[in-house]
Amino acid sequence: MSLWRLQCFIALAGELHFGRAAASLFITQPALSLQIKQLEISLGFELAHRARRVTLTEEGCRLLPYAEHVVAAAEVFASAAGERGRLQAA
């Protein structure tokens, strides 16, 4: 599990649209889809229903606040570490 994949999940949850979420991350829709799928595989369950409209699964809704907390904590950590402590996306 990586911070990047969590950031992808957070973006998807915010947009509820793969294309818009991908654009907000400056990546392609297939790249975002792959990151979400890899995160789901590592967790062992789906985070989003992929239909005409994207919706979060019950597990996705439950885990979203934790993902947001982890990413925010990582940003605070990087800030405290200073310029030399920048986090890498992958």
C-alpha positions as CSV (number, residue, x, y, z in Angstrom):
1,M,0.0,0.0,0.0
2,S,1.4,3.4,-0.9
3,L,0.5,7.0,-0.2
4,W,0.1,7.6,-3.9
5,R,-2.7,4.9,-4.1
6,L,-4.4,6.4,-1.0
7,Q,-4.2,9.8,-2.7
8,C,-5.8,8.3,-5.8
9,F,-8.6,6.8,-3.7
10,I,-9.2,10.2,-2.0
11,A,-9.4,11.9,-5.4
12,L,-11.8,9.3,-6.7
13,A,-14.0,9.6,-3.6
14,G,-14.0,13.4,-3.9
15,E,-15.0,13.4,-7.6
16,L,-16.9,10.1,-7.9
17,H,-15.8,10.1,-11.5
18,F,-12.6,8.4,-12.8
19,G,-12.0,11.0,-15.5
20,R,-12.2,14.0,-13.3
21,A,-10.3,12.4,-10.5
22,A,-7.5,11.4,-12.9
23,A,-7.4,15.0,-14.3
24,S,-7.1,16.4,-10.8
25,L,-4.1,14.1,-10.2
26,F,-2.6,14.9,-13.7
27,I,-2.7,11.3,-14.8
28,T,-4.8,9.4,-17.3
29,Q,-8.0,7.6,-16.4
30,P,-6.5,4.1,-17.1
31,A,-3.6,4.9,-14.8
32,L,-6.0,6.0,-12.0
33,S,-8.1,2.9,-12.6
34,L,-5.0,0.7,-12.2
35,Q,-4.0,2.4,-9.0
36,I,-7.4,1.9,-7.5
37,K,-7.6,-1.7,-8.6
38,Q,-4.1,-2.4,-7.1
39,L,-5.2,-0.8,-3.8
40,E,-8.4,-3.0,-3.8
41,I,-6.4,-6.1,-4.5
42,S,-4.0,-5.3,-1.6
43,L,-7.0,-4.8,0.7
44,G,-9.0,-7.8,-0.6
45,F,-12.2,-5.9,-1.4
46,E,-13.6,-3.2,-3.6
47,L,-13.6,0.5,-2.6
48,A,-15.9,1.7,-5.4
49,H,-18.8,0.4,-7.4
50,R,-18.1,1.0,-11.1
51,A,-21.3,1.5,-12.9
52,R,-22.8,4.4,-14.8
53,R,-22.1,6.4,-11.7
54,V,-19.2,5.8,-9.4
55,T,-20.2,5.3,-5.8
56,L,-18.1,4.2,-2.8
57,T,-18.8,0.8,-1.3
58,E,-19.6,0.5,2.4
59,E,-15.9,-0.4,3.0
60,G,-14.8,2.6,0.9
61,C,-17.0,4.9,2.9
62,R,-15.7,3.5,6.1
63,L,-12.0,3.7,5.1
64,L,-12.0,7.1,3.5
65,P,-11.5,9.1,6.7
66,Y,-8.6,6.9,7.6
67,A,-7.0,7.4,4.1
68,E,-7.4,11.1,4.5
69,H,-5.8,11.0,7.9
70,V,-2.8,9.0,6.7
71,V,-2.2,11.3,3.8
72,A,-2.6,14.4,5.9
73,A,-0.2,13.0,8.6
74,A,2.4,12.2,5.9
75,E,2.2,15.8,4.6
76,V,2.7,17.1,8.2
77,F,5.6,14.7,8.6
78,A,7.2,15.8,5.3
79,S,6.7,19.5,6.3
80,A,8.4,18.9,9.7
81,A,11.3,17.1,8.0
82,G,11.8,20.2,5.8
83,E,12.9,20.4,2.1
84,R,15.1,17.4,2.3
85,G,12.2,15.3,3.6
86,R,9.9,15.6,0.6
87,L,7.7,12.5,0.1
88,Q,7.9,10.7,-3.1
89,A,4.7,9.8,-5.0
90,A,5.6,6.1,-5.5
